[in-house]
């Protein structure tokens, strides 16, 4: 694993362990890619984090669930709904494009966002979600 990616993953794990409970982390790597997966608890919520580095591209998913309900899910996947919202249609020029977005209300509502980091996600949680025990 690239040393910069290794440091990045270590920083994420350190912050996750300082803020969340019941943190479990898995790093899966091959010569082509490195993936960090974290599951944790934040009060009554479950946290799912995935960061993937492959061929110079960073893919991410930061999800906050209450039971099976998606309270918030930030990701930059090539979601067709996000692509349509950004460009009006998908078309060849934008098919498969990574578009940062936020899922709300159990994925019923979708908003475009700027690309975020794990640290931005934690900041968003602290501002928007009351941690209840």
N, C-alpha and C positions, 0 to 999 in steps of 0.2 A: 504494500500500500504506500502511496506517495506520502512523504512525511508531512506535507501541509494538510492533506486530508486526515491523516492520523491525528494531528494536533487539533484539527477542527472537531473531529469526533470526540476526542478526549474532553474538549471544552464543553461540548453539548452534554456529555454524560455527567460531568462535574456539576453543571447547573441543574440538570434534571434531578440529580440525587439531592441537591440542596433545597429544591422547591417541592418536589413531588414525594409521594409515599409509594412503597411497594414497587420500586423501579427495577425493571429487568431490561437488560441491554444485550443485543446480539449484533456482532459485526460479521458480515459475510463478505469475503473478498476473493476475487480472481484477478489475474493480470489485466483484465479488461475493465473491471468495475469494482467499486467498494460500496457496500450498503450498511447503514446503521439503522437498526430497528429498536425502538424503545416502547415499552408498555409501562404505564404507571397509573397511580391514582392521585386525584386532586380533589380532596373532600369527597363529595358524592359522585364525582365524575371519573371517567376513565380517559386516559390520554394515550393516543397512538401516534408515534412519530416515525417517519421513514425519511432518511436522507440517502440519496444515491448519487454517486459520481461515476460517470462513464463517458469516455471520449470527450472530456472537457466540458460536459454538460452536467449541471446540478439539477436533480429532480427532487421534489420534496412533497411530503404529506404531513400535515399536523392536524390531528382530529381530536375533538373533545366530545365525548358521548356521555349521556345520562341514560343508564341501562342500554338499550339498543337505539336510542334516539340521538341523531347527530345534532348536537347543539351548534357546533361550528366545525368546519373542515376547510382548512387552507391547503391548496395544492396548486401545482403548475402543470397538471396533466393536459394532454391534448383533448380535453372534454368538448364534444361537439356543441353543447349548449353554450359554453364559454366562447368558443370560436365564433358561433353565430352572433352572440351578444356583442362581441368586439368588432366583427367585420360585416354583420348583416347576413352573410351566407358563408359557407365553408369554402367551396371552390378549391381548385388544385393548388393555388398559391398558398393556402393556409391549412390545408388538410394535414393533420398530425402535428401542428404547431403547439408548442408548450405555452399555455396562456394562464398566468397567475389569476386565481379566483378564490372566492369564499362561498362555501355551501352553508346555508342556514335553514332552520325549520325542517330538519330531517331531510335535507337536500331538496326541499320544495322551492327554495329561493336561492338564487345565485347572483353574486355580485363580482364584478371584475375588481382586481386589486393590483397593487404594485407587487413585484416579487418580494417575498419576505424571507427572513431567516428564522431559525429556531428561537433566537433571542428576541426577535420581534413578536413571535407567537407568545412567548412567556410574558412579555410586556402587555400584549393585548389581553391575555388571560387575567393578569393582575388588575387591569383597568375595567374589564367588562364582566368578569365572572366572580361572584362572591363565593369564596371557598367555604363550603358548609361541611361540617363534620358530623 
